[in-house]
Amino acid sequence: MTAPLQIAKRTSHVFHQPISVLGFGGSLYASFDERQVLQDFKDAIQAAFEAGINHFDTAQSYGDGQGERIFGGCLSHFERERYILASKMLLKKGKDETVEGVKASLRNLATNYLDLFYIHWPAGNTDPRPMMEGLEECRRQGLIRHIGVSNFSVEQLEVLREAGTVDVVQLCYNLLWRRHEEDLIPYCAKHGIGIFSYSSLAQGILTGKYPKEYQPAEGDARRNSVFFRPDVWPTISDAVAAMQRLADESGATLVELAMAWLLRQPAILSIIVGARSSTQIRRNIQALFASISDNVLDRLTDISDELKATIPDTGNIFQYYPE
Ligand SMILES: NC(=O)c1ccc[n+]([C@@H]2O[C@H](COP(=O)([O-])OP(=O)(O)OC[C@H]3O[C@@H](n4cnc5c(N)ncnc54)[C@H](OP(=O)(O)O)[C@@H]3O)[C@@H](O)[C@H]2O)c1
């Protein structure tokens, strides 16, 4: 019998244990659709664990707590100290409601601590500092071990850091969305803040599986994505086809190229990818073992550079601006 692949882990000053370069994204656990049964989720998590993935990411807003509950249930078979569990909450205005909100996540996930808790989104002109004070209180009480933010700009992060210590930033980063290269990524690197990428396969587009006529189904959150806008998608589709040709030419898959490209960035600690089945997660784990030359990755950057200029700067890929 061949030994299972064990994926690499990166050490950082942020976590007391090394973290797997691939993180398991839990947003699909928010709901079931006709393609999904609970056993698929359980099998996917089992496969992830067996391969050494120890980074699991969810949020309260994935199905209004439902995502956390299902995710927590699937994880409950594994020894708690063996994995890094992260969740997120939308911005709260006060310290006390923040502490209560964190406790709600703990109940949903059936755990007594979280390794990482994020402020999921900034909101309008709401001051994020009271929430940060609440998170620091949770850290003092041992309810959470690290604090993160997601979807914050450098300016918003600077304000937040007046009220506490931000350990991790989770940002959208992939071959189709590179707007943080100029500011947020260098800022985090300079201040010793760990960086995780989300939508690392650009919501599945970088699997190359969506044809040019594809539109996400009714009810699929990707319908709001800038990538699938009728004025944007045809250009993306052409660029992805060019990336696919490069992959074919180099004897690799597009997923292998997309992951290798992200992991070449030393500032990125872990790339978060969503998977709805053990087949998908196994393929993604396998993809980490591909050896891709610098020349191919440079040519990939060239295609991405050209595309970059054509994607509208909507601030975030979801065109979502919470008040
Ligand atoms: N902080 C934030 O605001 C934020 C925002 C978005 C996401 N996230 C986190 O990042 C995670 C991943 O993000 P994401 O789901 O947007 O994007 P993603 O990881 O780029 O794409 C996930 C999708 O890719 C497809 N896929 C993955 N592996 C595949 C494979 N081997 N073969 C074929 N298809 C494959 C699946 O598409 P199908 O569904 O079509 O099968 C899956 O739903 C989320 O679960 C969440 O934890 C965080």
The ligand as a MOL file (V3000), in Angstrom:
LIG
                    3D

  0  0  0     0  0            999 V3000
M  V30 BEGIN CTAB
M  V30 COUNTS 48 52 0 0 0
M  V30 BEGIN ATOM
M  V30 1 N -13.0980 35.9940 4.3800 0
M  V30 2 C -13.9920 36.0450 3.4370 0
M  V30 3 O -14.6970 37.0530 3.2590 0
M  V30 4 C -14.1480 34.8630 2.5330 0
M  V30 5 C -14.8170 35.0140 1.3240 0
M  V30 6 C -14.9160 33.9090 0.4840 0
M  V30 7 C -14.3630 32.6970 0.8640 0
M  V30 8 N -13.7450 32.5750 2.0670 0 CHG=1
M  V30 9 C -13.1540 31.2800 2.5000 0
M  V30 10 O -12.4430 30.6870 1.4330 0
M  V30 11 C -13.0030 29.4130 1.1320 0
M  V30 12 C -12.8750 29.1150 -0.3430 0
M  V30 13 O -13.4310 30.1510 -1.1020 0
M  V30 14 P -14.3970 29.9250 -2.3500 0
M  V30 15 O -15.2480 28.7300 -2.1220 0
M  V30 16 O -14.9940 31.2440 -2.6170 0 CHG=-1
M  V30 17 O -13.4200 29.6940 -3.5660 0
M  V30 18 P -12.3930 28.5850 -4.0910 0
M  V30 19 O -11.7960 27.8250 -3.0160 0
M  V30 20 O -11.5520 29.3480 -5.0140 0
M  V30 21 O -13.3310 27.6540 -4.9830 0
M  V30 22 C -14.1000 26.6130 -4.4150 0
M  V30 23 C -14.8550 25.9340 -5.5220 0
M  V30 24 O -13.9550 25.3930 -6.4570 0
M  V30 25 C -14.4390 24.1900 -6.9700 0
M  V30 26 N -13.4190 23.1740 -6.7260 0
M  V30 27 C -12.5150 23.1130 -5.7220 0
M  V30 28 N -11.6940 22.0840 -5.9120 0
M  V30 29 C -12.0690 21.4770 -7.0570 0
M  V30 30 C -11.6060 20.3610 -7.7900 0
M  V30 31 N -10.5560 19.6640 -7.3910 0
M  V30 32 N -12.2520 20.0210 -8.9310 0
M  V30 33 C -13.3010 20.7420 -9.3860 0
M  V30 34 N -13.7830 21.7990 -8.7290 0
M  V30 35 C -13.1790 22.1740 -7.5850 0
M  V30 36 C -15.7600 23.8820 -6.2800 0
M  V30 37 O -16.7410 24.3760 -7.1840 0
M  V30 38 P -18.1960 23.7540 -7.3240 0
M  V30 39 O -18.9240 24.3430 -6.1730 0
M  V30 40 O -18.6760 24.2690 -8.6560 0
M  V30 41 O -18.0540 22.2690 -7.2360 0
M  V30 42 C -15.6760 24.7600 -5.0420 0
M  V30 43 O -16.9460 25.2020 -4.6170 0
M  V30 44 C -14.4310 29.4610 1.6700 0
M  V30 45 O -14.9620 28.1920 1.9210 0
M  V30 46 C -14.2210 30.2730 2.9270 0
M  V30 47 O -13.7160 29.4490 3.9510 0
M  V30 48 C -13.6160 33.6380 2.8840 0
M  V30 END ATOM
M  V30 BEGIN BOND
M  V30 1 1 1 2
M  V30 2 2 2 3
M  V30 3 1 2 4
M  V30 4 1 4 5
M  V30 5 2 4 48
M  V30 6 2 5 6
M  V30 7 1 6 7
M  V30 8 2 7 8
M  V30 9 1 8 9
M  V30 10 1 8 48
M  V30 11 1 9 10
M  V30 12 1 9 46
M  V30 13 1 10 11
M  V30 14 1 11 12
M  V30 15 1 11 44
M  V30 16 1 12 13
M  V30 17 1 13 14
M  V30 18 2 14 15
M  V30 19 1 14 16
M  V30 20 1 14 17
M  V30 21 1 17 18
M  V30 22 2 18 19
M  V30 23 1 18 20
M  V30 24 1 18 21
M  V30 25 1 21 22
M  V30 26 1 22 23
M  V30 27 1 23 24
M  V30 28 1 23 42
M  V30 29 1 24 25
M  V30 30 1 25 26
M  V30 31 1 25 36
M  V30 32 1 26 27
M  V30 33 1 26 35
M  V30 34 2 27 28
M  V30 35 1 28 29
M  V30 36 1 29 30
M  V30 37 2 29 35
M  V30 38 1 30 31
M  V30 39 2 30 32
M  V30 40 1 32 33
M  V30 41 2 33 34
M  V30 42 1 34 35
M  V30 43 1 36 37
M  V30 44 1 36 42
M  V30 45 1 37 38
M  V30 46 2 38 39
M  V30 47 1 38 40
M  V30 48 1 38 41
M  V30 49 1 42 43
M  V30 50 1 44 45
M  V30 51 1 44 46
M  V30 52 1 46 47
M  V30 END BOND
M  V30 END CTAB
M  END
